[in-house]
Amino acid sequence: MAEATKKTSPAKARKKKQKKSVTSGHVHIQATFNNTIITVTDTNGNTLTSASAGASGFRGSKKGTAYAAQIASEKAITDASTQFGMKKAEVFVNGIGLGRDSAIRGLQSAEMQVHAIHDVTGIPHGGVRPRKQRRG
């Protein structure tokens, strides 16, 4: 039997994809009671890295703790600084969980310059629609 030999073209030189260099960006912290999610973006909002307390190895009720949020923020920032050279950040905090303040402390301990801290937690105004009136 004659086997079909696969002809390969000469090795084409592929261009190496250059890593994007981002010196300043945004850090979005979503702090809920059950978990804390940190997303690092550039100034346009394109995600660079992200980390959460659950992805950092914490399980169950430990994910909602302040310590877990600090570890997750340090992990996200070290990834962003090593991969993209990020040095300055503007922080946007959303939610009312335990990890709000400790996540910001984790950023500063990872030697990230924090320009501004914005609280973007939603505030209800007017509340929800009341129930229909009871007929008697």
C-alpha positions in Angstrom: 0.0 0.0 0.0 1.2 3.4 -0.9 0.9 5.8 2.0 0.1 9.4 1.2 2.9 11.5 2.4 1.9 14.8 3.7 3.9 17.6 2.2 4.8 20.4 4.5 5.7 23.8 3.4 8.9 25.3 4.6 8.6 26.7 8.1 7.1 30.1 8.0 8.5 32.6 10.3 5.7 33.6 12.6 5.7 37.0 14.2 5.8 36.9 17.9 2.8 38.7 19.4 4.2 41.6 21.4 2.9 41.9 24.9 0.8 45.0 25.5 2.5 47.5 27.7 0.0 49.2 30.0 1.4 51.6 32.6 -1.9 52.7 34.1 -5.3 51.2 34.2 -8.4 50.5 36.3 -9.0 48.0 39.1 -12.6 46.9 39.6 -13.4 45.3 43.0 -16.7 43.6 43.4 -17.2 42.7 47.0 -20.2 40.6 47.9 -20.8 38.7 51.1 -19.9 35.4 49.5 -16.9 36.3 47.3 -14.6 39.1 46.2 -13.7 39.5 42.5 -10.9 41.8 41.3 -10.7 42.6 37.6 -7.7 44.7 36.2 -8.5 46.6 33.0 -6.8 49.1 30.8 -8.3 52.6 30.6 -10.6 51.6 27.8 -12.1 48.8 29.9 -10.4 45.8 28.2 -9.7 43.1 30.8 -6.1 42.3 31.4 -6.2 40.0 34.4 -8.7 38.9 37.0 -8.7 37.0 40.3 -11.2 36.1 42.9 -11.1 34.7 46.4 -12.5 31.4 45.2 -9.8 31.1 42.4 -7.1 31.9 45.1 -7.9 28.6 46.9 -10.5 29.7 49.4 -13.7 27.7 49.7 -17.1 28.0 51.3 -17.6 30.8 53.8 -13.9 31.7 53.8 -14.3 33.2 50.4 -16.2 36.2 51.8 -13.5 37.1 54.4 -11.3 40.2 54.3 -8.1 38.1 54.2 -9.3 36.2 51.1 -10.0 39.5 49.3 -6.5 40.8 50.2 -4.8 37.7 48.8 -6.9 37.8 45.6 -6.1 41.5 45.0 -2.4 40.9 45.5 -2.5 38.0 43.0 -4.4 40.1 40.4 -2.0 43.0 40.7 1.2 41.0 40.6 -0.1 39.3 37.4 -0.9 42.7 35.9 2.5 44.2 36.8 4.6 41.3 35.6 2.7 40.7 32.3 1.8 44.2 31.3 4.1 46.5 33.4 1.2 48.2 35.2 2.2 50.7 37.9 -0.7 53.1 38.5 -4.3 52.3 39.0 -7.7 53.9 39.6 -9.9 51.8 41.8 -13.6 51.3 41.4 -15.3 49.5 44.4 -18.7 47.9 44.0 -20.6 46.1 46.7 -20.8 46.0 50.5 -18.8 42.8 51.4 -16.1 42.4 53.9 -13.3 42.6 51.3 -13.8 46.2 50.3 -11.1 47.8 52.4 -8.7 44.9 52.6 -8.6 44.5 48.8 -7.5 48.1 48.5 -4.8 47.4 51.1 -3.7 44.4 49.1 -3.2 46.7 46.1 -1.0 49.0 48.1 1.0 46.2 49.6 1.7 44.9 46.1 3.3 48.3 45.4 0.6 49.7 43.1 0.2 53.5 43.0 -3.5 54.2 43.7 -4.6 57.5 42.0 -8.3 57.6 43.1 -10.8 55.4 44.8 -14.4 55.5 43.5 -17.4 53.8 45.1 -19.8 52.7 42.4 -22.2 50.7 44.6 -25.8 51.1 43.5 -28.0 53.1 45.8 -31.8 52.5 45.6 -33.9 55.6 45.2 -37.6 55.2 45.4 -37.4 51.5 46.2 -39.3 48.7 44.7 -42.9 48.8 43.6 -45.3 48.1 46.5 -47.5 45.0 46.5 -51.0 45.3 45.2 -53.7 46.3 47.7 -55.4 43.4 49.5 -59.0 43.0 48.8 -61.2 42.0 51.7 
